Amino acid sequence: MTGSDGRQVSRSVVSQLASELHDLLRGLPIGAQFDVPPSANICYSLELFIPAVLRQRYPEWEKESLDGLFVARATKTGPAAVQLIGTCILISDQTVTPFLVDLELLEKADSDSVTAIRVMLGEPGSGLLGISGPPCNSPDAQRLLTSLVDRIDKVAWPYALRSEKLA
């Protein structure tokens, strides 16, 4: 899958994410909120997908990875669309930082694919990428996760992408 700058996002990552989204959204009404445990397969796919999408526009993401996603709120926002809000662990410094991802399934004749309508990550800080948060597995990390939904519109996202076509 090619992003807007011509760089590749692994077809297998996009296909796996599309399959998992399809399974998660099946049978849910629009507006439904649902649980996504950290051990869910979609969390692993997003650990790969989010950095790959960010690398398309931000060269500093070339050496960064995520290790663990914790979803505070998952909402079906359309017939084949979802919004996920939560925190993720940055590999480089083992801190957690917020994320917001809006995804939509695109059903094509030859396969399912995904459009990342919005990928937002991080809060300004002193970490390697100019973002940072509390250490993972700390009480502050849990407080960040539980407070995030109420203040999501106030986050000053250092990394923000909109309408990244991956089909």
C-alpha positions as CSV (number, residue, x, y, z in Angstrom):
1,M,0.0,0.0,0.0
2,T,1.4,3.4,-0.9
3,G,0.9,6.5,1.1
4,S,0.5,10.0,-0.2
5,D,4.3,10.5,-0.4
6,G,4.9,7.3,-2.3
7,R,6.3,5.3,0.7
8,Q,5.0,1.9,1.3
9,V,2.9,0.6,4.2
10,S,3.1,-3.2,4.3
11,R,0.2,-4.8,2.5
12,S,0.1,-7.5,5.1
13,V,-0.3,-5.0,7.9
14,V,-3.1,-3.2,6.1
15,S,-4.9,-6.4,5.2
16,Q,-4.6,-7.8,8.8
17,L,-5.9,-4.5,10.2
18,A,-8.8,-4.5,7.7
19,S,-9.7,-8.0,8.6
20,E,-9.6,-7.3,12.4
21,L,-11.7,-4.1,11.9
22,H,-14.3,-6.0,9.9
23,D,-14.6,-8.6,12.7
24,L,-14.8,-5.9,15.4
25,L,-17.5,-3.8,13.7
26,R,-19.7,-6.7,12.5
27,G,-23.2,-6.5,14.0
28,L,-22.5,-3.2,15.9
29,P,-24.8,-0.2,15.4
30,I,-23.3,3.1,14.4
31,G,-22.4,5.0,17.6
32,A,-21.8,1.8,19.6
33,Q,-18.9,1.9,22.0
34,F,-17.1,-1.4,22.6
35,D,-14.1,-2.7,24.6
36,V,-10.7,-3.4,23.0
37,P,-8.5,-5.2,25.5
38,P,-4.7,-4.6,25.2
39,S,-4.3,-8.3,24.2
40,A,-6.7,-7.9,21.2
41,N,-5.1,-8.7,17.8
42,I,-6.1,-5.3,16.5
43,C,-3.8,-3.7,19.1
44,Y,-0.8,-5.6,17.7
45,S,-1.8,-4.6,14.2
46,L,-2.0,-0.9,15.2
47,E,1.4,-1.1,16.9
48,L,2.7,-1.8,13.4
49,F,0.3,0.4,11.4
50,I,0.5,3.7,13.3
51,P,4.3,4.0,13.1
52,A,4.3,3.0,9.4
53,V,1.7,5.7,8.6
54,L,3.6,8.3,10.6
55,R,6.9,7.4,8.8
56,Q,5.2,8.6,5.6
57,R,5.4,12.2,6.7
58,Y,7.7,12.3,9.7
59,P,11.3,11.0,9.1
60,E,12.0,10.9,12.8
61,W,9.6,8.0,13.1
62,E,11.9,5.8,11.0
63,K,13.5,4.3,14.1
64,E,10.5,4.5,16.5
65,S,8.1,1.8,17.3
66,L,5.2,1.2,19.6
67,D,4.9,-1.6,22.2
68,G,1.4,-1.8,23.6
69,L,-1.8,0.0,23.0
70,F,-4.4,0.7,25.6
71,V,-7.8,1.8,24.3
72,A,-9.8,4.1,26.5
73,R,-12.7,4.4,24.1
74,A,-13.6,2.6,20.8
75,T,-16.6,3.8,18.9
76,K,-18.2,2.7,15.6
77,T,-18.5,6.0,13.8
78,G,-19.9,4.8,10.5
79,P,-21.0,1.7,8.6
80,A,-17.4,0.6,8.3
81,A,-15.6,3.1,10.4
82,V,-14.1,3.3,13.9
83,Q,-12.5,5.8,16.2
84,L,-10.0,4.6,18.8
85,I,-8.7,6.8,21.6
86,G,-6.0,5.7,24.1
87,T,-2.4,5.5,25.0
88,C,0.6,3.6,23.5
89,I,4.1,2.8,24.7
90,L,7.0,4.4,22.8
91,I,9.8,1.9,22.5
92,S,12.5,4.5,22.6
93,D,11.9,5.7,26.2
94,Q,9.2,3.3,27.5
95,T,6.8,6.1,28.2
96,V,3.1,6.3,27.2
97,T,1.6,8.9,25.0
98,P,-1.9,9.5,23.8
99,F,-3.3,8.6,20.4
100,L,-6.4,9.1,18.4
101,V,-7.1,7.0,15.2
102,D,-10.0,7.2,12.9
103,L,-10.1,4.3,10.4
104,E,-12.5,3.3,7.6
105,L,-12.7,0.0,5.8
106,L,-12.7,0.2,2.1
107,E,-14.2,-2.8,0.4
108,K,-12.7,-3.2,-3.0
109,A,-13.4,-6.0,-5.5
110,D,-10.0,-7.6,-5.0
111,S,-9.5,-7.1,-1.2
112,D,-10.4,-5.1,1.9
113,S,-8.2,-2.1,2.7
114,V,-8.1,0.7,5.2
115,T,-8.1,4.5,4.9
116,A,-6.5,6.2,7.9
117,I,-8.8,9.2,8.1
118,R,-6.9,10.6,11.0
119,V,-3.9,9.6,13.0
120,M,-2.9,11.8,15.9
121,L,-0.2,10.9,18.4
122,G,1.7,12.4,21.3
123,E,1.8,15.3,23.6
124,P,4.7,17.8,23.6
125,G,7.5,16.8,25.9
126,S,11.2,16.2,26.3
127,G,11.5,12.7,24.8
128,L,13.4,11.8,21.7
129,L,10.6,12.7,19.3
130,G,9.6,15.9,21.2
131,I,6.9,13.9,22.9
132,S,6.8,12.2,26.2
133,G,4.5,11.0,29.0
134,P,4.7,9.0,32.2
135,P,6.6,5.7,32.4
136,C,4.7,2.7,31.2
137,N,3.2,0.6,34.1
138,S,3.1,3.6,36.4
139,P,0.1,5.1,38.2
140,D,0.5,8.2,36.1
141,A,0.2,6.1,32.9
142,Q,-3.1,4.8,34.1
143,R,-4.3,8.3,35.1
144,L,-3.4,9.5,31.6
145,L,-5.4,6.7,30.0
146,T,-8.5,7.3,32.2
147,S,-8.4,11.2,31.8
148,L,-7.8,11.2,28.0
149,V,-11.3,10.9,26.7
150,D,-12.5,13.9,28.7
151,R,-9.7,16.1,27.4
152,I,-9.1,14.7,23.9
153,D,-10.1,18.0,22.2
154,K,-7.4,19.8,24.2
155,V,-4.4,17.7,23.3
156,A,-1.8,19.6,21.3
157,W,-0.9,16.7,18.9
158,P,2.7,17.0,17.6
159,Y,2.0,14.3,15.1
160,A,-1.2,14.6,13.1
161,L,-2.1,13.1,9.7
162,R,-5.4,13.4,8.0
163,S,-6.9,11.4,5.1
164,E,-3.9,9.1,4.4
165,K,-5.2,6.8,1.6
166,L,-3.8,3.3,1.9
167,A,-5.9,1.6,-0.7
